[in-house]
Amino acid sequence: MDPEIIEKVMQELENYPPGMGEIEGVALLKGVCDVWDTVYNFQARDGDIVVASYPKSGTTWMQEILDLIVQDGDVEKSQRALGFIKVPFLEMGHTSLEVANTMPTPRVLKTHLPIQLMPPSFWEKDVKMVYIARNPKDCMVSYYYFYKMDQTLPDPETWDNFFSTFLKGSLAWGDWFDHVTGWWKARDEHKILYIFYEDMIEDSRRELCKVMRFLGKDFSEDVVKKILHHTSFKAMKANPMINFSVFSESIFDQSVSSFMRKGTVGDWKNHFLVSQNIIFDNEYKKKMEGSGLEFRTEV
Ligand SMILES: Nc1ncnc2c1ncn2[C@@H]1O[C@H](COP(=O)(O)OS(=O)(=O)O)[C@@H](OP(=O)(O)O)[C@H]1O
């Protein structure tokens, strides 16, 4: 991969405009709002594959799985470039769009956009999308640590403050409840495979096979094993192509928290106060009732 492009991505992140903005009432990073017209007019291609999620739901895990499936389980090929280069982050900035536009088909693209903000060309091209969702309690904890280590994000201040901001739907990429239900409702209308992080933790082979079938692929047992091994938490945490260790501390300060932090279900129990858990469960009940969506907070 062209070192100039890597340098350009780094520069873009180093100089990422601080602060937040809004598009159609959804809280987004100012940097995303600044490039919004280009993002919205992005031209999807036949054969594109999208990994979509609310932040901290297992996106990087799924992106690595999708890339390996596209590469027919060839681990060497999947190491051809850094994770954020080979799977461009659609709305992040001009450079990732530039990379996406020069990539050969089939492309795997990442987005955290809520469904109503997806560029229309994805629907026109009937692109296959894998949505990965994670229970909101673990998602919130993971996002809190990410907010603390990602120097391009606003200071999360205290856990208590972060908890309230999450419930208000004001964190970057908006309201978790709207996000997960929006993609859920659209799954029968479009080519969307909805996968749960907790199911992947419970049985990664079963979920990998679902994704393979969705993409029309069938691999030998050896290849399945290779993909599972390469995408295990341990292997990904040790993989410099995917663990974000290439970024300087001025972008991602991993001395505060690792990108590949714990990779478990239930860490929320170490963070939620009893009172917060009651407040959260009440809100969850109100907002999710009738959605048909069920999340597990333990496996
Ligand atoms: N292979 C594998 N197995 C289990 N868990 C994994 C794996 N890869 C990433 N993760 C965990 O996913 C969390 C990061 O989520 P995202 O990749 O969605 O983050 S981002 O929004 O794209 O920045 C983050 O969760 P926490 O550990 O709870 O913080 C990662 O550790």
Ligand as a Chemical Component Dictionary entry (heavy atoms), coordinates in Angstrom:
data_LIG
# 
_chem_comp.id                   LIG 
_chem_comp.type                 NON-POLYMER 
_chem_comp.pdbx_formal_charge   0 
_chem_comp.three_letter_code    LIG 
# 
loop_
_chem_comp_atom.comp_id 
_chem_comp_atom.atom_id 
_chem_comp_atom.alt_atom_id 
_chem_comp_atom.type_symbol 
_chem_comp_atom.charge 
_chem_comp_atom.model_Cartn_x 
_chem_comp_atom.model_Cartn_y 
_chem_comp_atom.model_Cartn_z 
_chem_comp_atom.pdbx_ordinal 
LIG N1  N1  N 0 -11.814 -10.403 17.659 1  
LIG C1  C1  C 0 -12.518 -9.796  18.600 2  
LIG N2  N2  N 0 -13.189 -10.507 19.532 3  
LIG C2  C2  C 0 -13.911 -9.897  20.506 4  
LIG N3  N3  N 0 -14.014 -8.547  20.618 5  
LIG C3  C3  C 0 -13.368 -7.791  19.711 6  
LIG C4  C4  C 0 -12.598 -8.364  18.661 7  
LIG N4  N4  N 0 -12.076 -7.361  17.927 8  
LIG C5  C5  C 0 -12.481 -6.210  18.494 9  
LIG N5  N5  N 0 -13.250 -6.464  19.570 10 
LIG C6  C6  C 0 -13.843 -5.486  20.505 11 
LIG O1  O1  O 0 -14.753 -4.638  19.825 12 
LIG C7  C7  C 0 -14.736 -3.339  20.460 13 
LIG C8  C8  C 0 -14.358 -2.286  19.426 14 
LIG O2  O2  O 0 -15.479 -2.090  18.614 15 
LIG P1  P1  P 0 -15.389 -1.500  17.133 16 
LIG O3  O3  O 0 -14.427 -2.271  16.353 17 
LIG O4  O4  O 0 -16.794 -1.411  16.664 18 
LIG O5  O5  O 0 -14.799 -0.045  17.398 19 
LIG S1  S1  S 0 -14.916 1.187   16.387 20 
LIG O6  O6  O 0 -16.233 1.791   16.610 21 
LIG O7  O7  O 0 -14.758 0.729   15.023 22 
LIG O8  O8  O 0 -13.822 2.104   16.828 23 
LIG C9  C9  C 0 -13.731 -3.419  21.594 24 
LIG O9  O9  O 0 -14.478 -3.823  22.740 25 
LIG P2  P2  P 0 -14.007 -3.593  24.255 26 
LIG O10 O10 O 0 -12.854 -4.516  24.470 27 
LIG O11 O11 O 0 -15.192 -3.988  25.094 28 
LIG O12 O12 O 0 -13.661 -2.154  24.400 29 
LIG C10 C10 C 0 -12.810 -4.516  21.079 30 
LIG O13 O13 O 0 -12.032 -5.118  22.062 31 
# 
loop_
_chem_comp_bond.comp_id 
_chem_comp_bond.atom_id_1 
_chem_comp_bond.atom_id_2 
_chem_comp_bond.value_order 
_chem_comp_bond.pdbx_ordinal 
LIG N1  C1  SING 1  
LIG C1  N2  SING 2  
LIG C1  C4  DOUB 3  
LIG N2  C2  DOUB 4  
LIG C2  N3  SING 5  
LIG N3  C3  DOUB 6  
LIG C3  C4  SING 7  
LIG C3  N5  SING 8  
LIG C4  N4  SING 9  
LIG N4  C5  DOUB 10 
LIG C5  N5  SING 11 
LIG N5  C6  SING 12 
LIG C6  O1  SING 13 
LIG C6  C10 SING 14 
LIG O1  C7  SING 15 
LIG C7  C8  SING 16 
LIG C7  C9  SING 17 
LIG C8  O2  SING 18 
LIG O2  P1  SING 19 
LIG P1  O3  DOUB 20 
LIG P1  O4  SING 21 
LIG P1  O5  SING 22 
LIG O5  S1  SING 23 
LIG S1  O6  DOUB 24 
LIG S1  O7  DOUB 25 
LIG S1  O8  SING 26 
LIG C9  O9  SING 27 
LIG C9  C10 SING 28 
LIG O9  P2  SING 29 
LIG P2  O10 DOUB 30 
LIG P2  O11 SING 31 
LIG P2  O12 SING 32 
LIG C10 O13 SING 33 
# 
